[in-house]
Amino acid sequence: MSNLAFNSIRKTFGPTVALQGLDLDVRDGELISLLGPSGCGKTTALRIAAGFEAADSGSVVVADENISNLPAHKRNMGMVFQSYSLFPNLDVASNVEYGLRTRKVDKTERRKRVADILELVELTDQAIKYPHQLSGGQQQRVALARALAIQPSVLLLDEPLSALDAKVRSSLRDEIRRIQTELGITTLFVTHDQEEALGISDRIGVMSQGSLEQLGTPAEIYGDPANAFVARFIGSMNEIPATVVDARAVRVLEVVVPTTRSHDFAAGERINLLVRPEDTSIVAEGDSGLSGTVVSQTFQGSSTDVGVRLAVLDVLISVHVVGSTEGVLRAGDQVTVAVDGARAVFEPAS
Amino acid sequence: MSSRPLRSRLSRIGPNLVLLGALVFFTAPLVSTARQALQTVPMPLLNWNTLSDKWTLAGVRRIFDEENFWPTLRVSLELAAATVVITLALLVPTALFVHLRLPKARALVEFLTVLPYVVPPVALAAGVAAFYRANARWFFTSTYALVPFYVVMALPFTYRAIDAGIKAIDVRTLVDASRSLGAGWVTTLRRAVLPNMASSLISASFLTATVVLGEFTIAVTLAKQTFPTFAFEFFGRDFQGGVALALLTLVMTTVLLGILTILTRPKAVRAARKTDRLAKA
């Protein structure tokens, strides 16, 4: 097993800058997700690691060896693609065996490894079937088995779940994580789905316009986003107009909200305060808070998202309430909303 | 209540009429050819009473008595084989390269492959023959001098068949998957790409062979004796034998097409049917 490092990788396609100096170190046995919107450069990074694209500058290092100039077929990287990439002319066992044959592994060893890996992905009984006889989820499990059979230095997953329906996606995501942990294989996972990234990763790299905006654990990325882009991209976020009081507080209308995040805004400057729904709460009438009117309630099992339109500001925010609000709140009710600014993110008012 | 089935039946009449028209359009000339080849009743005397008279295989037998039949057929089959090999060797890598590395050039390449349509075969033969005579007379004297012409003539059909085969298999992903598994370009082509293009490669080969086996103008212009030139000359001497030859060629081609259709069903489909049958048993 080995680590994978991108060192100052820059890549352009004509006038478009796909990656601008990407630095990233995937530690030995770690699973990092690259998360970002379409066109942010995450797939380009993956393809550069795989050797399908060449970087304009910078280097890719695996286990302290610079592999930037190695062709794709000599990099020993297992890859699972977004589209079902199984060879249609080969059955499941032959697909899994493909990489072993190219490596001239002897027949007995090949058969043993194919059997072992098919057992790992629980597809032993599908060995003689052809790809078109399998469901999408099964095909991606075969693709995963095929990538793992070669015992790669690094596993690269290019949105492998995006073509699957929600239920299969969730179970396969858990299976990928189980197998990755079991084998302890260094893995780079590309996705645009935040739920996927939060659920599967040791660390997440949030990308935008060819740059890494933040690299951190799922909890760090969610709870302490580095900037407004990350805050908005991960989870939902309320935007409340505010005025900076000092380094430790902002004012929303007449309500002073204590904050902890350091910032460069001057006192009196107008900003947008970005606050998670769970950092807002409905408090008793008369307590300090912002007045608003309940406009909607979305019950989500263990909690309810209450939509509140703030008075004067005319801003719609989402308030996270634990449990059900049935019989307690109704659309049109006047409520007071308290804002916890401890995790709030600031951005200049537009 | 009853108007809906009636309307439904009426709505089917139109498509059925079109199908019937198409059937008559395609089969009437074939039936007429078969009658001309196998029956000696003159057309003006053909009626319900004479319909079953004078059917004979004499015209077909005379084909096989012709001393040039087998040699010209052999030459044309050799030309077809050579043309197929060269065409595939040139066009498969080209089409793959365009798809994988130069997708923006696809429109240009498609345009270039259509050009043989707009150049009349006579002009092509006359123009290129002048070059051959001046620079490679030794090659021009060979019957195989026809092969480059036939490669060009077959381009519009073969490139499209190959292109369609590539588009059908998401070639980029297959190539990337194969290479990530440690396969070089040769192995990737041999084990991951070409087997999945088998149908289109065989279609392309069949179209190429069809062009060669039916091409007359260039062969005559370059004074080469091939199967089509023999057929033309034979038709001039023996009308019924000539029609019988056309019929025989048609039957042979149809049988060949049928065999190829069966053989070119993807291996995966054939094997899958087998596993399904085993599962049911």
Interface residues (C-beta under 8 A of the other chain):
Chain A: A50 G51 F52 P71 A72 H73 K74 R75 N76 M77 G78 M79 F81 S83 S85 L86 F87 P88 N89 L90 D91 Y98 G99 T102 R103 I128 K129 Y130 P131 H132 Q133 A143 R146 A147 I150 L156
Chain B: I169 D170 T173 L174 D176 A177 S178 R179 S180 L181 G182 A183 G184 T187 R191 A192 P195 N196 P266 K267 A268 V269 A271 A272 T275 D276
